[in-house]
C-alpha cells in the first residue's frame, strides 16, 4: 500500500475529520514490526509472550516501574533466545522516554486503568500505533481525550478487547451477518467473575490468600481494588460490550443512545475480608462503594436493548452471560443453547450450540486456529494482538478502533452517574460526531481482520 | 378455629387496619367448601378440573358469556359424575348475580385482565374469599382498589400465581430460608414465552394457525392481543415476580422501592402476521406498541435488585429465566446449575441443581406431591388452588394475599410509565402502608401453607 492510499484509508476511518495529518516517521514497513510495551506485569507479559511467539515482530523496548516485572519479562526473552529490549524504569514517567523512540511502530499499554489514557495520548502524540488494555478509559473526559488525540494526530488507537475474538461470539457474529437471527433485538452480556481473590492477596501471590489491597498487596490488588472502594457502577464493561457492539454495528450504522444503571447493596468484599482476615483486620473497616451486582440497560439507536451485568464480589463460576436475540432466534451462552425458527428441529425447544459453532465458525478462526493454538493462552490473546500487528503491517486502521475504545469504556462513568442519580437515564455521547451513520464495519470482515 | 381467633388473624393479616368488619355470612364451615367460578374458558376450566378432583369442594355456580365454554365445563361435571352447577350467562354482568349467592364460600375469577378487578371487588364486597388469575390488575388504581376493598370488607383476595409453587423455586425458597445463599442480593426472572400463536389464531383453534385477533379470534387472542397494541411495558410480570417476591420477603420485611423499564423495538408480531398472513392481511397494518423484549430492573428496600424480562413476540423456547444470588452462592434456571461456596465440590465450577432439588425439596411438595400428580396439570395448579381452599377451610388469610396481588401486578403500569418517560425511575407504591416493616411471612411456611 502506498502512502496516498494509506492517507485515504486513515481519513476514511477517522470519519469525523476530513483529513488527518500524519507523523509518518513511525510508519516504517521495512522488515519486522517494532513494538514497545508499557506495563509488563502479569497482563503485559501475556502480550509479550504472544509477540515473542511471532516472527514478524521485534520488541525493542519495555517499561515498568516494578523491577521484578522487568526481570521476569527479560527472562522470557532469554528463554526464547530473542534480543533483549531496552528497559525504561525508575519513575512513573519513564514511559514517556519509551514513547519518544524513533524505531517503534507500535506501543502496547497494559497498566492500571488510570494510566491508560495519559499513556495512550503520549503514544499517539508520538505518532505510534497504540494498543491499550481494557477498559481504555475511566472518565468520560478521557474517552473524549482519546478521540480528540486520534483526530488531531491520525495515530490509531486499538482497545485490546480480546473477548471480541472469542470463538463462539465470532460464530454468532457470522450467523448474525448471514441473517440467521433476523433483525437483532436484544443482547445480554457482562463481566461475571468472582474476583475476590484478585482484589485481595497476601502481598506475595497474585491470586488467593490474604486480604490486603493497595500498597501492601501484589499485582492487580495494588490498584484495582481501590476502584471498588471509590466507585459504584459497571467499572469493567468492555468484555461483555465489545462482542455485542459488533453484533449490533455500534458506531457503524448504529450507536448507544442512553442507559440506566442499578446496583445492589455492597456486601461481598467486606464479608470476604471478615471471613478470611477476621473482624479485627484493618480492612474490615473499609467501606466499599461498589454494589455487588450492577445491572445496566442500554438503548441503541436502532431500537435494540443490551443488558450488561457487573458481578465480581460474590462466589460464582465465571460467565460473561452472553445472549443474542433477533426476530428469528436466540442464542444463550449459559447452557450453550440456541433456537432458530425454521432451522431448529423442534419448535419451542433448545438445541445444543455445538454443531452451529462448527458449521458457522468465523473465517478468521478457520484461517488462524492452528497458529492461535500454538501461541497458547486459549487463542483470543493471539487474535487481538495479531489484529493490532496486521494493521501496522498494512498501515491501515485497526479492526477495533478509538471510537470503540471511547464508547465501550464510557459506559463505566455513565453507569456511575446513573446510579448516583437513582438509576436515572443518562445519554451516551456519540463519539463519532455523527459519522456512525455512514461508517462501514471494520471488525470480523474476512480471514484477515 | 372460632370466630374470635379468625377476626384476630384477619386483622393481623390486614395489618394496616386495626379492625376488620366481617360479612360473616359467607364463612360457613359446614361440610364441603362451596365455590363459584367466573370465567370458564381454557384457564378457568383447568381450575374447575382441579376443584372437581377434590372431595372437599362443591362447585355450585359457574359464569361465562361464551355458551361453548359453559357447555364444555358442564361436560366436565358430567364426566366426573358431579352435581351440575347453576349457570350464570347472557350478559357481561351476569357474574354479579353469581357473587350474590349466599351459599358460596369462595369465587375463582379467570377472565380477561380488564375484568379481574371489577369482578374481584364485587366478589369481596359480597363477602367471598376471592381468587383471581394473573395479572390481578391492569392499572395502578386497580391495585389500590383491591387493597382498599380488602381493608374495607375484610374479604380475602388471593392472586392465583401458580409459579410460586413450582417445585424448583420452592426448593430455592427453602434453601434461602436455611441461609444457604447467605444474604440475598440479586434475582432474575421473567416471562419468556413465544406467544405468537396464542396472540393470533384462525378463530376456531386456540393455538396456532391464522393471524386473527380480537372479535374474529378464539380464546385469549380475542382480548389479550389488544394489550400488545395499546401498551408498552411488562404486561405480564407476576409469573416471574411471585417466586422472587417470596425469596426476598417482599411486603414482609422488605418491599419494592423503584424501577426502571426499557423496551426494544416492536417487530415480532407484525412479522408474524406478514409471514403467516401476507402483506395484504388487514392486521399487517396494525401498529403494535409493545416492544418485543421489555427489561425492568427493580430496586428493593433492603438493597436487592431484580431483573424482570417480558419476551413474548419472538421465536424462543419457554423459560422464566430465574436466577437467585446471594453472598454465598447462585442458582440459575437456564442450565439448571448452582454454585454454593464451601458446599459445591470445586471452586468456580457449576454443579447440577438436581441433587439439591431432591435434598431440599420444600415440605409442602414432600407432603402433597402424590396428590398433585394425581390431579394432573404438572402440580402447580393443584397447589395454588389448594392454598386458596385450605385458607377458606381454616378461615384464615390465604398464603398469597391482596398486597402481593397489588404490588406484583402494579409493575405493569409502572413499567409502562417508565418506558413512556424514556426509562426514568418510577417509585413503586407501598400498598401495605408501612406494614411491610412488621408483617410476617405467610407463604411456604410448612406442609400446609
Interface residues (C-beta under 8 A of the other chain):
Chain A: X182 X183 X185 X186 X194 X258 X260 X262 X263 X264 X265 X267 X268 X271 X291 X292 X293 X295 X297 X299 X302 X303 X304 X305 X307 X311 X314 X315 X316 X317 X318 X325 X326 X327 X328 X329 X330 X332 X334 X335 X337 X339 X340 X341 X348 X349 X350 X422 X423 X424 X425
Chain B: X182 X183 X185 X186 X194 X258 X260 X262 X263 X264 X265 X267 X268 X271 X291 X292 X293 X295 X297 X299 X302 X303 X304 X305 X307 X311 X314 X315 X316 X317 X318 X325 X326 X327 X328 X329 X330 X332 X334 X335 X337 X339 X340 X341 X348 X349 X350 X422 X423 X424 X425
